[in-house]
Amino acid sequence: MTDVDRELERTILELLDQRAAGATICPSDAARSVGDDDWRELMEPSRQAAQRLVDAGDVVITQGGQVVDLATAKGPIRIRKA
């Protein structure tokens, strides 16, 4: 795991801590925060960071308000604290 991977995980958790209970973020929020103008390159690493946080039990991945498995999710996802 790279320093950027760790920073994305940390940023996801920090962004969620700043939101109301039950609120979600988009992986792009973390990617933009870490990557500035090059944030698009961090979209997949951001999704992977979210999956590691799912595996750790810290967050869940949602689509349309329903918890989904990132491996089978198609299209935009959201991240919410577990």
PDB file of N, CA, C and O in Angstrom:
ATOM      1  N   MET A   1       0.846  -1.172   0.000  1.00  0.00           N
ATOM      2  CA  MET A   1       0.000   0.000   0.000  1.00  0.00           C
ATOM      3  C   MET A   1       0.896   1.241   0.000  1.00  0.00           C
ATOM      4  O   MET A   1       1.900   1.294   0.710  1.00  0.00           O
ATOM      5  N   THR A   2       0.522   2.225  -0.796  1.00  0.00           N
ATOM      6  CA  THR A   2       1.316   3.443  -0.933  1.00  0.00           C
ATOM      7  C   THR A   2       0.870   4.513   0.063  1.00  0.00           C
ATOM      8  O   THR A   2      -0.157   4.376   0.728  1.00  0.00           O
ATOM      9  N   ASP A   3       1.655   5.567   0.149  1.00  0.00           N
ATOM     10  CA  ASP A   3       1.271   6.700   0.994  1.00  0.00           C
ATOM     11  C   ASP A   3      -0.036   7.316   0.515  1.00  0.00           C
ATOM     12  O   ASP A   3      -0.854   7.748   1.328  1.00  0.00           O
ATOM     13  N   VAL A   4      -0.237   7.360  -0.800  1.00  0.00           N
ATOM     14  CA  VAL A   4      -1.486   7.911  -1.355  1.00  0.00           C
ATOM     15  C   VAL A   4      -2.667   7.035  -0.944  1.00  0.00           C
ATOM     16  O   VAL A   4      -3.734   7.552  -0.613  1.00  0.00           O
ATOM     17  N   ASP A   5      -2.486   5.720  -0.962  1.00  0.00           N
ATOM     18  CA  ASP A   5      -3.558   4.820  -0.533  1.00  0.00           C
ATOM     19  C   ASP A   5      -3.944   5.104   0.921  1.00  0.00           C
ATOM     20  O   ASP A   5      -5.126   5.186   1.252  1.00  0.00           O
ATOM     21  N   ARG A   6      -2.947   5.251   1.773  1.00  0.00           N
ATOM     22  CA  ARG A   6      -3.217   5.546   3.189  1.00  0.00           C
ATOM     23  C   ARG A   6      -3.903   6.907   3.336  1.00  0.00           C
ATOM     24  O   ARG A   6      -4.815   7.073   4.146  1.00  0.00           O
ATOM     25  N   GLU A   7      -3.452   7.869   2.544  1.00  0.00           N
ATOM     26  CA  GLU A   7      -4.049   9.207   2.609  1.00  0.00           C
ATOM     27  C   GLU A   7      -5.502   9.178   2.147  1.00  0.00           C
ATOM     28  O   GLU A   7      -6.345   9.870   2.718  1.00  0.00           O
ATOM     29  N   LEU A   8      -5.800   8.398   1.137  1.00  0.00           N
ATOM     30  CA  LEU A   8      -7.190   8.277   0.684  1.00  0.00           C
ATOM     31  C   LEU A   8      -8.060   7.665   1.767  1.00  0.00           C
ATOM     32  O   LEU A   8      -9.168   8.144   2.008  1.00  0.00           O
ATOM     33  N   GLU A   9      -7.583   6.617   2.424  1.00  0.00           N
ATOM     34  CA  GLU A   9      -8.354   6.004   3.504  1.00  0.00           C
ATOM     35  C   GLU A   9      -8.602   7.014   4.616  1.00  0.00           C
ATOM     36  O   GLU A   9      -9.727   7.161   5.095  1.00  0.00           O
ATOM     37  N   ARG A  10      -7.549   7.702   5.021  1.00  0.00           N
ATOM     38  CA  ARG A  10      -7.650   8.703   6.076  1.00  0.00           C
ATOM     39  C   ARG A  10      -8.634   9.810   5.679  1.00  0.00           C
ATOM     40  O   ARG A  10      -9.448  10.251   6.491  1.00  0.00           O
ATOM     41  N   THR A  11      -8.547  10.247   4.429  1.00  0.00           N
ATOM     42  CA  THR A  11      -9.416  11.325   3.950  1.00  0.00           C
ATOM     43  C   THR A  11     -10.876  10.889   3.919  1.00  0.00           C
ATOM     44  O   THR A  11     -11.760  11.658   4.297  1.00  0.00           O
ATOM     45  N   ILE A  12     -11.136   9.668   3.474  1.00  0.00           N
ATOM     46  CA  ILE A  12     -12.519   9.156   3.478  1.00  0.00           C
ATOM     47  C   ILE A  12     -13.085   9.228   4.892  1.00  0.00           C
ATOM     48  O   ILE A  12     -14.191   9.731   5.093  1.00  0.00           O
ATOM     49  N   LEU A  13     -12.343   8.734   5.862  1.00  0.00           N
ATOM     50  CA  LEU A  13     -12.830   8.745   7.242  1.00  0.00           C
ATOM     51  C   LEU A  13     -12.989  10.161   7.777  1.00  0.00           C
ATOM     52  O   LEU A  13     -13.954  10.448   8.485  1.00  0.00           O
ATOM     53  N   GLU A  14     -12.053  11.050   7.447  1.00  0.00           N
ATOM     54  CA  GLU A  14     -12.149  12.445   7.896  1.00  0.00           C
ATOM     55  C   GLU A  14     -13.367  13.134   7.289  1.00  0.00           C
ATOM     56  O   GLU A  14     -14.090  13.847   7.985  1.00  0.00           O
ATOM     57  N   LEU A  15     -13.594  12.925   6.000  1.00  0.00           N
ATOM     58  CA  LEU A  15     -14.755  13.548   5.349  1.00  0.00           C
ATOM     59  C   LEU A  15     -16.051  13.045   5.960  1.00  0.00           C
ATOM     60  O   LEU A  15     -16.987  13.819   6.163  1.00  0.00           O
ATOM     61  N   LEU A  16     -16.109  11.759   6.254  1.00  0.00           N
ATOM     62  CA  LEU A  16     -17.319  11.212   6.872  1.00  0.00           C
ATOM     63  C   LEU A  16     -17.506  11.753   8.287  1.00  0.00           C
ATOM     64  O   LEU A  16     -18.636  11.997   8.711  1.00  0.00           O
ATOM     65  N   ASP A  17     -16.418  11.941   9.016  1.00  0.00           N
ATOM     66  CA  ASP A  17     -16.510  12.505  10.365  1.00  0.00           C
ATOM     67  C   ASP A  17     -17.068  13.923  10.345  1.00  0.00           C
ATOM     68  O   ASP A  17     -17.679  14.361  11.320  1.00  0.00           O
ATOM     69  N   GLN A  18     -16.865  14.639   9.252  1.00  0.00           N
ATOM     70  CA  GLN A  18     -17.338  16.018   9.130  1.00  0.00           C
ATOM     71  C   GLN A  18     -18.814  16.102   8.732  1.00  0.00           C
ATOM     72  O   GLN A  18     -19.397  17.186   8.735  1.00  0.00           O
ATOM     73  N   ARG A  19     -19.409  14.976   8.395  1.00  0.00           N
ATOM     74  CA  ARG A  19     -20.794  14.961   7.938  1.00  0.00           C
ATOM     75  C   ARG A  19     -21.716  14.466   9.044  1.00  0.00           C
ATOM     76  O   ARG A  19     -21.268  13.884  10.032  1.00  0.00           O
ATOM     77  N   ALA A  20     -22.993  14.704   8.864  1.00  0.00           N
ATOM     78  CA  ALA A  20     -23.984  14.230   9.823  1.00  0.00           C
ATOM     79  C   ALA A  20     -24.017  12.706   9.826  1.00  0.00           C
ATOM     80  O   ALA A  20     -23.627  12.060   8.854  1.00  0.00           O
ATOM     81  N   ALA A  21     -24.479  12.155  10.915  1.00  0.00           N
ATOM     82  CA  ALA A  21     -24.612  10.698  11.022  1.00  0.00           C
ATOM     83  C   ALA A  21     -25.491  10.188   9.883  1.00  0.00           C
ATOM     84  O   ALA A  21     -26.559  10.742   9.620  1.00  0.00           O
ATOM     85  N   GLY A  22     -25.045   9.143   9.215  1.00  0.00           N
ATOM     86  CA  GLY A  22     -25.806   8.560   8.115  1.00  0.00           C
ATOM     87  C   GLY A  22     -25.557   9.213   6.765  1.00  0.00           C
ATOM     88  O   GLY A  22     -26.034   8.721   5.742  1.00  0.00           O
ATOM     89  N   ALA A  23     -24.814  10.316   6.751  1.00  0.00           N
ATOM     90  CA  ALA A  23     -24.522  10.989   5.486  1.00  0.00           C
ATOM     91  C   ALA A  23     -23.484  10.194   4.702  1.00  0.00           C
ATOM     92  O   ALA A  23     -22.749   9.384   5.268  1.00  0.00           O
ATOM     93  N   THR A  24     -23.434  10.434   3.404  1.00  0.00           N
ATOM     94  CA  THR A  24     -22.507   9.723   2.536  1.00  0.00           C
ATOM     95  C   THR A  24     -21.587  10.696   1.812  1.00  0.00           C
ATOM     96  O   THR A  24     -21.840  11.899   1.746  1.00  0.00           O
ATOM     97  N   ILE A  25     -20.508  10.131   1.269  1.00  0.00           N
ATOM     98  CA  ILE A  25     -19.632  10.877   0.380  1.00  0.00           C
ATOM     99  C   ILE A  25     -19.441  10.057  -0.888  1.00  0.00           C
ATOM    100  O   ILE A  25     -19.710   8.856  -0.918  1.00  0.00           O
ATOM    101  N   CYS A  26     -18.982  10.716  -1.911  1.00  0.00           N
ATOM    102  CA  CYS A  26     -18.619  10.061  -3.156  1.00  0.00           C
ATOM    103  C   CYS A  26     -17.117   9.795  -3.117  1.00  0.00           C
ATOM    104  O   CYS A  26     -16.376  10.585  -2.533  1.00  0.00           O
ATOM    105  N   PRO A  27     -16.652   8.710  -3.721  1.00  0.00           N
ATOM    106  CA  PRO A  27     -15.206   8.497  -3.785  1.00  0.00           C
ATOM    107  C   PRO A  27     -14.467   9.690  -4.410  1.00  0.00           C
ATOM    108  O   PRO A  27     -13.299   9.928  -4.102  1.00  0.00           O
ATOM    109  N   SER A  28     -15.145  10.429  -5.279  1.00  0.00           N
ATOM    110  CA  SER A  28     -14.501  11.589  -5.901  1.00  0.00           C
ATOM    111  C   SER A  28     -14.202  12.678  -4.880  1.00  0.00           C
ATOM    112  O   SER A  28     -13.274  13.461  -5.083  1.00  0.00           O
ATOM    113  N   ASP A  29     -14.968  12.754  -3.774  1.00  0.00           N
ATOM    114  CA  ASP A  29     -14.685  13.743  -2.738  1.00  0.00           C
ATOM    115  C   ASP A  29     -13.285  13.516  -2.159  1.00  0.00           C
ATOM    116  O   ASP A  29     -12.521  14.464  -1.977  1.00  0.00           O
ATOM    117  N   ALA A  30     -12.960  12.265  -1.874  1.00  0.00           N
ATOM    118  CA  ALA A  30     -11.639  11.935  -1.348  1.00  0.00           C
ATOM    119  C   ALA A  30     -10.577  12.134  -2.422  1.00  0.00           C
ATOM    120  O   ALA A  30      -9.503  12.669  -2.146  1.00  0.00           O
ATOM    121  N   ALA A  31     -10.875  11.706  -3.639  1.00  0.00           N
ATOM    122  CA  ALA A  31      -9.912  11.853  -4.738  1.00  0.00           C
ATOM    123  C   ALA A  31      -9.590  13.327  -4.976  1.00  0.00           C
ATOM    124  O   ALA A  31      -8.427  13.680  -5.172  1.00  0.00           O
ATOM    125  N   ARG A  32     -10.600  14.184  -4.961  1.00  0.00           N
ATOM    126  CA  ARG A  32     -10.382  15.625  -5.162  1.00  0.00           C
ATOM    127  C   ARG A  32      -9.555  16.221  -4.029  1.00  0.00           C
ATOM    128  O   ARG A  32      -8.681  17.057  -4.259  1.00  0.00           O
ATOM    129  N   SER A  33      -9.836  15.789  -2.821  1.00  0.00           N
ATOM    130  CA  SER A  33      -9.125  16.310  -1.668  1.00  0.00           C
ATOM    131  C   SER A  33      -7.644  15.935  -1.701  1.00  0.00           C
ATOM    132  O   SER A  33      -6.784  16.745  -1.356  1.00  0.00           O
ATOM    133  N   VAL A  34      -7.358  14.722  -2.111  1.00  0.00           N
ATOM    134  CA  VAL A  34      -5.972  14.240  -2.134  1.00  0.00           C
ATOM    135  C   VAL A  34      -5.254  14.641  -3.411  1.00  0.00           C
ATOM    136  O   VAL A  34      -4.074  14.987  -3.371  1.00  0.00           O
ATOM    137  N   GLY A  35      -5.955  14.600  -4.556  1.00  0.00           N
ATOM    138  CA  GLY A  35      -5.296  14.776  -5.841  1.00  0.00           C
ATOM    139  C   GLY A  35      -5.343  16.137  -6.469  1.00  0.00           C
ATOM    140  O   GLY A  35      -4.710  16.360  -7.501  1.00  0.00           O
ATOM    141  N   ASP A  36      -6.082  17.066  -5.874  1.00  0.00           N
ATOM    142  CA  ASP A  36      -6.216  18.405  -6.454  1.00  0.00           C
ATOM    143  C   ASP A  36      -6.617  18.321  -7.931  1.00  0.00           C
ATOM    144  O   ASP A  36      -7.642  17.723  -8.258  1.00  0.00           O
ATOM    145  N   ASP A  37      -5.821  18.913  -8.822  1.00  0.00           N
ATOM    146  CA  ASP A  37      -6.168  18.938 -10.247  1.00  0.00           C
ATOM    147  C   ASP A  37      -6.076  17.569 -10.909  1.00  0.00           C
ATOM    148  O   ASP A  37      -6.695  17.347 -11.949  1.00  0.00           O
ATOM    149  N   ASP A  38      -5.320  16.656 -10.328  1.00  0.00           N
ATOM    150  CA  ASP A  38      -5.147  15.316 -10.896  1.00  0.00           C
ATOM    151  C   ASP A  38      -6.066  14.292 -10.230  1.00  0.00           C
ATOM    152  O   ASP A  38      -5.761  13.099 -10.222  1.00  0.00           O
ATOM    153  N   TRP A  39      -7.177  14.746  -9.676  1.00  0.00           N
ATOM    154  CA  TRP A  39      -8.043  13.880  -8.892  1.00  0.00           C
ATOM    155  C   TRP A  39      -8.618  12.715  -9.693  1.00  0.00           C
ATOM    156  O   TRP A  39      -8.856  11.651  -9.123  1.00  0.00           O
ATOM    157  N   ARG A  40      -8.847  12.879 -10.984  1.00  0.00           N
ATOM    158  CA  ARG A  40      -9.454  11.800 -11.781  1.00  0.00           C
ATOM    159  C   ARG A  40      -8.596  10.533 -11.766  1.00  0.00           C
ATOM    160  O   ARG A  40      -9.121   9.420 -11.811  1.00  0.00           O
ATOM    161  N   GLU A  41      -7.276  10.711 -11.703  1.00  0.00           N
ATOM    162  CA  GLU A  41      -6.364   9.566 -11.646  1.00  0.00           C
ATOM    163  C   GLU A  41      -6.522   8.786 -10.349  1.00  0.00           C
ATOM    164  O   GLU A  41      -6.104   7.632 -10.257  1.00  0.00           O
ATOM    165  N   LEU A  42      -7.121   9.415  -9.353  1.00  0.00           N
ATOM    166  CA  LEU A  42      -7.270   8.770  -8.051  1.00  0.00           C
ATOM    167  C   LEU A  42      -8.650   8.160  -7.830  1.00  0.00           C
ATOM    168  O   LEU A  42      -8.938   7.675  -6.735  1.00  0.00           O
ATOM    169  N   MET A  43      -9.499   8.176  -8.839  1.00  0.00           N
ATOM    170  CA  MET A  43     -10.844   7.625  -8.654  1.00  0.00           C
ATOM    171  C   MET A  43     -10.811   6.126  -8.326  1.00  0.00           C
ATOM    172  O   MET A  43     -11.445   5.696  -7.362  1.00  0.00           O
ATOM    173  N   GLU A  44     -10.094   5.338  -9.102  1.00  0.00           N
ATOM    174  CA  GLU A  44     -10.032   3.905  -8.807  1.00  0.00           C
ATOM    175  C   GLU A  44      -9.307   3.639  -7.495  1.00  0.00           C
ATOM    176  O   GLU A  44      -9.784   2.829  -6.700  1.00  0.00           O
ATOM    177  N   PRO A  45      -8.164   4.292  -7.233  1.00  0.00           N
ATOM    178  CA  PRO A  45      -7.556   4.107  -5.918  1.00  0.00           C
ATOM    179  C   PRO A  45      -8.479   4.511  -4.764  1.00  0.00           C
ATOM    180  O   PRO A  45      -8.428   3.906  -3.693  1.00  0.00           O
ATOM    181  N   SER A  46      -9.318   5.525  -4.973  1.00  0.00           N
ATOM    182  CA  SER A  46     -10.262   5.945  -3.944  1.00  0.00           C
ATOM    183  C   SER A  46     -11.312   4.866  -3.699  1.00  0.00           C
ATOM    184  O   SER A  46     -11.665   4.585  -2.554  1.00  0.00           O
ATOM    185  N   ARG A  47     -11.807   4.267  -4.769  1.00  0.00           N
ATOM    186  CA  ARG A  47     -12.772   3.166  -4.630  1.00  0.00           C
ATOM    187  C   ARG A  47     -12.115   1.980  -3.922  1.00  0.00           C
ATOM    188  O   ARG A  47     -12.752   1.322  -3.098  1.00  0.00           O
ATOM    189  N   GLN A  48     -10.857   1.704  -4.235  1.00  0.00           N
ATOM    190  CA  GLN A  48     -10.141   0.610  -3.584  1.00  0.00           C
ATOM    191  C   GLN A  48      -9.914   0.907  -2.100  1.00  0.00           C
ATOM    192  O   GLN A  48      -9.999   0.011  -1.261  1.00  0.00           O
ATOM    193  N   ALA A  49      -9.627   2.172  -1.786  1.00  0.00           N
ATOM    194  CA  ALA A  49      -9.477   2.567  -0.385  1.00  0.00           C
ATOM    195  C   ALA A  49     -10.790   2.355   0.360  1.00  0.00           C
ATOM    196  O   ALA A  49     -10.797   1.887   1.499  1.00  0.00           O
ATOM    197  N   ALA A  50     -11.894   2.701  -0.287  1.00  0.00           N
ATOM    198  CA  ALA A  50     -13.204   2.482   0.325  1.00  0.00           C
ATOM    199  C   ALA A  50     -13.429   0.991   0.584  1.00  0.00           C
ATOM    200  O   ALA A  50     -13.968   0.620   1.627  1.00  0.00           O
ATOM    201  N   GLN A  51     -13.028   0.149  -0.339  1.00  0.00           N
ATOM    202  CA  GLN A  51     -13.204  -1.291  -0.150  1.00  0.00           C
ATOM    203  C   GLN A  51     -12.368  -1.796   1.029  1.00  0.00           C
ATOM    204  O   GLN A  51     -12.829  -2.643   1.794  1.00  0.00           O
ATOM    205  N   ARG A  52     -11.164  -1.294   1.178  1.00  0.00           N
ATOM    206  CA  ARG A  52     -10.351  -1.700   2.325  1.00  0.00           C
ATOM    207  C   ARG A  52     -11.020  -1.283   3.631  1.00  0.00           C
ATOM    208  O   ARG A  52     -10.969  -2.013   4.621  1.00  0.00           O
ATOM    209  N   LEU A  53     -11.646  -0.109   3.631  1.00  0.00           N
ATOM    210  CA  LEU A  53     -12.362   0.347   4.818  1.00  0.00           C
ATOM    211  C   LEU A  53     -13.614  -0.483   5.066  1.00  0.00           C
ATOM    212  O   LEU A  53     -14.007  -0.684   6.215  1.00  0.00           O
ATOM    213  N   VAL A  54     -14.244  -0.966   3.997  1.00  0.00           N
ATOM    214  CA  VAL A  54     -15.363  -1.907   4.140  1.00  0.00           C
ATOM    215  C   VAL A  54     -14.850  -3.180   4.802  1.00  0.00           C
ATOM    216  O   VAL A  54     -15.448  -3.674   5.758  1.00  0.00           O
ATOM    217  N   ASP A  55     -13.746  -3.705   4.294  1.00  0.00           N
ATOM    218  CA  ASP A  55     -13.166  -4.936   4.833  1.00  0.00           C
ATOM    219  C   ASP A  55     -12.808  -4.793   6.309  1.00  0.00           C
ATOM    220  O   ASP A  55     -12.880  -5.759   7.068  1.00  0.00           O
ATOM    221  N   ALA A  56     -12.418  -3.574   6.714  1.00  0.00           N
ATOM    222  CA  ALA A  56     -12.063  -3.307   8.108  1.00  0.00           C
ATOM    223  C   ALA A  56     -13.301  -3.062   8.981  1.00  0.00           C
ATOM    224  O   ALA A  56     -13.198  -2.983  10.205  1.00  0.00           O
ATOM    225  N   GLY A  57     -14.478  -2.942   8.337  1.00  0.00           N
ATOM    226  CA  GLY A  57     -15.711  -2.711   9.084  1.00  0.00           C
ATOM    227  C   GLY A  57     -15.989  -1.258   9.406  1.00  0.00           C
ATOM    228  O   GLY A  57     -16.867  -0.960  10.215  1.00  0.00           O
ATOM    229  N   ASP A  58     -15.246  -0.338   8.780  1.00  0.00           N
ATOM    230  CA  ASP A  58     -15.405   1.087   9.076  1.00  0.00           C
ATOM    231  C   ASP A  58     -16.500   1.768   8.272  1.00  0.00           C
ATOM    232  O   ASP A  58     -17.164   2.675   8.773  1.00  0.00           O
ATOM    233  N   VAL A  59     -16.696   1.336   7.026  1.00  0.00           N
ATOM    234  CA  VAL A  59     -17.667   1.976   6.139  1.00  0.00           C
ATOM    235  C   VAL A  59     -18.458   0.917   5.380  1.00  0.00           C
ATOM    236  O   VAL A  59     -18.118  -0.266   5.394  1.00  0.00           O
ATOM    237  N   VAL A  60     -19.517   1.366   4.718  1.00  0.00           N
ATOM    238  CA  VAL A  60     -20.269   0.545   3.775  1.00  0.00           C
ATOM    239  C   VAL A  60     -20.362   1.301   2.462  1.00  0.00           C
ATOM    240  O   VAL A  60     -20.277   2.528   2.425  1.00  0.00           O
ATOM    241  N   ILE A  61     -20.538   0.551   1.389  1.00  0.00           N
ATOM    242  CA  ILE A  61     -20.731   1.115   0.056  1.00  0.00           C
ATOM    243  C   ILE A  61     -22.223   1.057  -0.245  1.00  0.00           C
ATOM    244  O   ILE A  61     -22.868   0.034  -0.016  1.00  0.00           O
ATOM    245  N   THR A  62     -22.768   2.156  -0.759  1.00  0.00           N
ATOM    246  CA  THR A  62     -24.191   2.178  -1.067  1.00  0.00           C
ATOM    247  C   THR A  62     -24.450   2.653  -2.489  1.00  0.00           C
ATOM    248  O   THR A  62     -23.644   3.356  -3.099  1.00  0.00           O
ATOM    249  N   GLN A  63     -25.604   2.241  -2.988  1.00  0.00           N
ATOM    250  CA  GLN A  63     -26.178   2.756  -4.236  1.00  0.00           C
ATOM    251  C   GLN A  63     -27.668   2.879  -3.986  1.00  0.00           C
ATOM    252  O   GLN A  63     -28.320   1.925  -3.563  1.00  0.00           O
ATOM    253  N   GLY A  64     -28.192   4.044  -4.247  1.00  0.00           N
ATOM    254  CA  GLY A  64     -29.618   4.254  -4.021  1.00  0.00           C
ATOM    255  C   GLY A  64     -30.022   4.013  -2.579  1.00  0.00           C
ATOM    256  O   GLY A  64     -31.150   3.604  -2.303  1.00  0.00           O
ATOM    257  N   GLY A  65     -29.097   4.266  -1.655  1.00  0.00           N
ATOM    258  CA  GLY A  65     -29.386   4.099  -0.239  1.00  0.00           C
ATOM    259  C   GLY A  65     -29.252   2.672   0.271  1.00  0.00           C
ATOM    260  O   GLY A  65     -29.378   2.434   1.473  1.00  0.00           O
ATOM    261  N   GLN A  66     -29.001   1.728  -0.613  1.00  0.00           N
ATOM    262  CA  GLN A  66     -28.876   0.322  -0.232  1.00  0.00           C
ATOM    263  C   GLN A  66     -27.414  -0.087  -0.200  1.00  0.00           C
ATOM    264  O   GLN A  66     -26.635   0.306  -1.069  1.00  0.00           O
ATOM    265  N   VAL A  67     -27.043  -0.870   0.792  1.00  0.00           N
ATOM    266  CA  VAL A  67     -25.673  -1.368   0.884  1.00  0.00           C
ATOM    267  C   VAL A  67     -25.441  -2.360  -0.254  1.00  0.00           C
ATOM    268  O   VAL A  67     -26.256  -3.252  -0.494  1.00  0.00           O
ATOM    269  N   VAL A  68     -24.316  -2.189  -0.950  1.00  0.00           N
ATOM    270  CA  VAL A  68     -23.965  -3.061  -2.080  1.00  0.00           C
ATOM    271  C   VAL A  68     -22.528  -3.529  -1.944  1.00  0.00           C
ATOM    272  O   VAL A  68     -21.739  -2.973  -1.180  1.00  0.00           O
ATOM    273  N   ASP A  69     -22.208  -4.564  -2.703  1.00  0.00           N
ATOM    274  CA  ASP A  69     -20.847  -5.082  -2.793  1.00  0.00           C
ATOM    275  C   ASP A  69     -20.145  -4.330  -3.918  1.00  0.00           C
ATOM    276  O   ASP A  69     -20.623  -4.315  -5.052  1.00  0.00           O
ATOM    277  N   LEU A  70     -19.029  -3.717  -3.607  1.00  0.00           N
ATOM    278  CA  LEU A  70     -18.306  -2.934  -4.613  1.00  0.00           C
ATOM    279  C   LEU A  70     -17.922  -3.784  -5.815  1.00  0.00           C
ATOM    280  O   LEU A  70     -17.896  -3.286  -6.941  1.00  0.00           O
ATOM    281  N   ALA A  71     -17.625  -5.051  -5.593  1.00  0.00           N
ATOM    282  CA  ALA A  71     -17.197  -5.927  -6.688  1.00  0.00           C
ATOM    283  C   ALA A  71     -18.284  -6.102  -7.740  1.00  0.00           C
ATOM    284  O   ALA A  71     -17.982  -6.354  -8.907  1.00  0.00           O
ATOM    285  N   THR A  72     -19.532  -5.971  -7.343  1.00  0.00           N
ATOM    286  CA  THR A  72     -20.629  -6.173  -8.295  1.00  0.00           C
ATOM    287  C   THR A  72     -21.392  -4.883  -8.596  1.00  0.00           C
ATOM    288  O   THR A  72     -22.294  -4.880  -9.433  1.00  0.00           O
ATOM    289  N   ALA A  73     -21.039  -3.800  -7.925  1.00  0.00           N
ATOM    290  CA  ALA A  73     -21.729  -2.527  -8.140  1.00  0.00           C
ATOM    291  C   ALA A  73     -21.384  -1.953  -9.510  1.00  0.00           C
ATOM    292  O   ALA A  73     -20.224  -1.956  -9.925  1.00  0.00           O
ATOM    293  N   LYS A  74     -22.380  -1.475 -10.187  1.00  0.00           N
ATOM    294  CA  LYS A  74     -22.202  -0.821 -11.490  1.00  0.00           C
ATOM    295  C   LYS A  74     -22.584   0.643 -11.333  1.00  0.00           C
ATOM    296  O   LYS A  74     -23.640   0.956 -10.783  1.00  0.00           O
ATOM    297  N   GLY A  75     -21.739   1.531 -11.810  1.00  0.00           N
ATOM    298  CA  GLY A  75     -22.063   2.947 -11.778  1.00  0.00           C
ATOM    299  C   GLY A  75     -21.625   3.618 -10.479  1.00  0.00           C
ATOM    300  O   GLY A  75     -20.826   3.071  -9.719  1.00  0.00           O
ATOM    301  N   PRO A  76     -22.163   4.813 -10.239  1.00  0.00           N
ATOM    302  CA  PRO A  76     -21.757   5.620  -9.094  1.00  0.00           C
ATOM    303  C   PRO A  76     -22.074   4.939  -7.769  1.00  0.00           C
ATOM    304  O   PRO A  76     -23.103   4.281  -7.619  1.00  0.00           O
ATOM    305  N   ILE A  77     -21.176   5.110  -6.823  1.00  0.00           N
ATOM    306  CA  ILE A  77     -21.378   4.582  -5.475  1.00  0.00           C
ATOM    307  C   ILE A  77     -21.242   5.716  -4.469  1.00  0.00           C
ATOM    308  O   ILE A  77     -20.751   6.798  -4.790  1.00  0.00           O
ATOM    309  N   ARG A  78     -21.680   5.451  -3.272  1.00  0.00           N
ATOM    310  CA  ARG A  78     -21.517   6.377  -2.146  1.00  0.00           C
ATOM    311  C   ARG A  78     -20.870   5.587  -1.015  1.00  0.00           C
ATOM    312  O   ARG A  78     -20.940   4.359  -0.977  1.00  0.00           O
ATOM    313  N   ILE A  79     -20.243   6.310  -0.098  1.00  0.00           N
ATOM    314  CA  ILE A  79     -19.585   5.708   1.056  1.00  0.00           C
ATOM    315  C   ILE A  79     -20.224   6.283   2.315  1.00  0.00           C
ATOM    316  O   ILE A  79     -20.419   7.493   2.432  1.00  0.00           O
ATOM    317  N   ARG A  80     -20.551   5.389   3.260  1.00  0.00           N
ATOM    318  CA  ARG A  80     -21.188   5.803   4.512  1.00  0.00           C
ATOM    319  C   ARG A  80     -20.498   5.080   5.661  1.00  0.00           C
ATOM    320  O   ARG A  80     -20.023   3.956   5.498  1.00  0.00           O
ATOM    321  N   LYS A  81     -20.442   5.720   6.812  1.00  0.00           N
ATOM    322  CA  LYS A  81     -19.898   5.031   7.977  1.00  0.00           C
ATOM    323  C   LYS A  81     -20.740   3.795   8.280  1.00  0.00           C
ATOM    324  O   LYS A  81     -21.957   3.790   8.097  1.00  0.00           O
ATOM    325  N   ALA A  82     -20.065   2.758   8.744  1.00  0.00           N
ATOM    326  CA  ALA A  82     -20.762   1.504   9.084  1.00  0.00           C
ATOM    327  C   ALA A  82     -21.549   1.669  10.365  1.00  0.00           C
ATOM    328  O   ALA A  82     -22.201   0.727  10.814  1.00  0.00           O
TER     329      ALA A  82
END
